[in-house]
Amino acid sequence: MNASGCTATEDVTITVGQLFSLNVNTSSDTLCQGQNAQLNAVVGGGSGLTYAWTGAGLNNSTIANPIATPTQTTTYNCTVTHTASGCQLTQSITIVVNTGYTANAGADQTVCSALGLQLGVQHNVPNPHYAWTPAANLNSSVIAAPTITNDVTATYTITVSDARGCSVSDQVTITRAFASTPTTQSVAACANVPPTLTAPAPGVSYAWNTGASTASIVPTASGPHTVTITDGQGCQAITTFNVTLHALPVVNLGNDIALCGATNQVLDAGNAGSNFLWSTNATTQTINASTSGVYSVTVTNANNCSASDAVNVQFNAMPVDALQDVTTCISSLPTLNAGNPGSTFLWSTNATSQSITPTASGTYSVQVTTAQNCVGTFDAVVTLAPLVAVSLGNDTSICQGQSLTLDAGTPGSTYLWNTNATTQTINVSANGTYSVTVSNGWCTASDVINVTVVPGPVDVLANSTRCSGETVTLDAGNVGCSYLWNTNATSQTITVSSGSTYSVTVTNQAGCSGTFDADVAFVAPPSVNLGVDTVLCEGRVLTVDAGNTGSTYQWSTGSNAQTIGIGQPGTYSVTVNNGYCSRNDDITVLFNPSPARMAVNEFHTCLDDEPKYVVIDAGNAGSQHSWSTGETTQVIMASAYGWYYVHVTNAYDCTAQDSARVIEYCPATIFIPNTFTPNGDGVNDFFVPVGKSIASMRLMIFDRWGELLFESDDLNTGWDGTYQGEYVKNDMYVWRIAYKLFTDKDGETSFEKNEMGNVQVLR
């Protein structure tokens, strides 16, 4: 505070560093070239530290324990900083790296034989240990200069190590001359394409058993062919070629072929079991040549050697039979043409022309020779038919309704009438001109006749049906004609009253007559009886039948059916018509009231609850009641679930059947108390949830620290207030419950529910 009484306050925070000590160490302070070591910074102090390492080959310079991979001797410094205070400690460590080892196994060599050759190595490793590979080829793999014991080409590796395991390696390859040169080879080829034999390795000179000195030769015969190869060091290798020259298949398709009239020729290449390729692309031993041309084949035997041959096949056509049997009218002579232009001809008539004209019936033959000298003989039968005669007679007339037979004669011929008929005779009954053309197949003739038809009486009678008791008048028409009925009446009309067939013969002034008839029938009227007037119970239906199946009906209700159903009071009438007669009838129907239906037919309740029954009232006071339970009162007390049936008869003796159903509806509930008194007095001694329709339950009790005191999945087993045989103290305890409830009477359950709460123990 100053003299004026003013004051000021300021705060400062002092942070005390928590960095007490630093120790740096390593997993190894001496390494071979390429090895690594783990660095560790061990700090005494609190948290909030950072690390900074220096030195080459670190995988991470900001952590407490990096990996170091130095290539030479290196000193690593670690600085640790307490971030909050800025306090630092630094310490270093040096890792020595052994370097400078060399090893030389000598230059690679090529030798005539590697057997007995000694290997060696020059190096600068102190107190060395030797390891040669492959050891199987050496007399020892752990000495400086081992001897090779296998005459093979190989690369040998020497590894020289010091006492600490630091090592250096080198390789040398010893190649045996001609190591991969085969001693024998088998060579096969076709005799027409001999193989070229080439020495399997290069050399400075070659010596064949044939006397040749070249690197390659072409053999001319089967058998062994040996070559000796010498390289620049004088090393030699000998290889023998076993040569097989396979013979070619013999293929002979024969001489060229010329055939008359043939359509195919079998060509056989022989050499069964070989492969074949024809110029037709066929691959079989034989083919059928079906067209003229050159056919060639290449045959390849089992040794893959091939040979070919070809043949020219010519198919020359035979003369074509151009002659046909011919039948014609003698008035038109035929021409026989042998066809085959350019050929020569010799007829049975000694004619030598291509065509002739026969003048008499008979068989005519000709020999035809083509330009390719193919010969054929053909014949034809010539038939010259006689002329035809036809006469239909003079023009004539007939009565209408009559017919006239026209006969063209000349049986066995063919006929064509202008009516398109093709029979020898036709029947005509109409005016017209009729013509026919008659043919015996080759000769034809025609004739014409005019036919006039005189009109006759017309049939005007018609069948008739009437109701019994009526009459029918039949009129034969055709005024001015004469009449004769089958009743012997001679008038134009007659009146009849009985059913029968009536006929009349009518003759006009030209003498043309006709007989006509008509069927007359009389039908009995329908009998209609709907029955006596009737009284029914309400709700019933009376079926009324007008009878006379097949008739037409007209009810007072507008219905056209044979039967109707009556369900309302009133008078009902019907008219029945069988098509000729009609009759009618009526009936009066009354209805007494029937018992009324129950007001309530379905009750949803829980009979486990008071009063444990349901009141079912069938109504219809003053009526008689008969229940499926055996009771006869109007009202019953139903104490079970299910169906209840009742039969009711009222004062009009009208009955009705009705029913009611009692359906179980007991909603599932669960109640969990909040206090109980486990003192052994028999009252409220257990804590257990209670309710209805509980399917399953799992109850757990915990104290206020969460320790499980009680657990049960028995619906009837509750907690008695004890834990490990001792009563718990008066306190509040936590309960947890998982439960399922039944959702219907079939046993379906709800999803599991979980609840938690408290219960007070009072004692």
Beta strands, then each sheet from edge to edge (+ up, - down):
strand 1: 19-26
strand 2: 30-32
strand 3: 37-45
strand 4: 49-54
strand 5: 67-68
strand 6: 74-82
strand 7: 88-98
strand 8: 103-104
strand 9: 109-111
strand 10: 122-123
strand 11: 129-133
strand 12: 154-161
strand 13: 167-176
strand 14: 184-190
strand 15: 197-198
strand 16: 205-208
strand 17: 216-217
strand 18: 223-230
strand 19: 236-246
strand 20: 257-260
strand 21: 265-268
strand 22: 275-278
strand 23: 286-289
strand 24: 293-300
strand 25: 306-316
strand 26: 326-329
strand 27: 336-337
strand 28: 344-347
strand 29: 355-356
strand 30: 362-369
strand 31: 375-385
strand 32: 396-399
strand 33: 404-407
strand 34: 414-417
strand 35: 425-428
strand 36: 432-439
strand 37: 444-454
strand 38: 464-467
strand 39: 472-475
strand 40: 482-485
strand 41: 493-496
strand 42: 500-507
strand 43: 513-523
strand 44: 534-537
strand 45: 542-545
strand 46: 552-555
strand 47: 563-566
strand 48: 570-577
strand 49: 582-592
strand 50: 602-605
strand 51: 614-617
strand 52: 624-627
strand 53: 635-638
strand 54: 642-649
strand 55: 655-664
strand 56: 669-671
strand 57: 675-676
strand 58: 690-692
strand 59: 694-702
strand 60: 708-712
strand 61: 722-723
strand 62: 726-727
strand 63: 732-741
strand 64: 753-761
sheet 1: 1+ 3- 5+
sheet 2: 2+ 7+ 6- 4+
sheet 3: 8+ 10-
sheet 4: 9+ 13+ 12- 11+
sheet 5: 14+ 19+ 18- 16+
sheet 6: 15+ 17-
sheet 7: 20+ 25+ 24- 22+
sheet 8: 21+ 23-
sheet 9: 26+ 31+ 30- 28+
sheet 10: 27+ 29-
sheet 11: 32+ 37+ 36- 34+
sheet 12: 33+ 35-
sheet 13: 38+ 43+ 42- 40+
sheet 14: 39+ 41-
sheet 15: 44+ 49+ 48- 46+
sheet 16: 45+ 47-
sheet 17: 50+ 55+ 54- 52+
sheet 18: 51+ 53-
sheet 19: 56+ 58-
sheet 20: 57+ 64+ 63- 59+ 60-
sheet 21: 61+ 62-
end
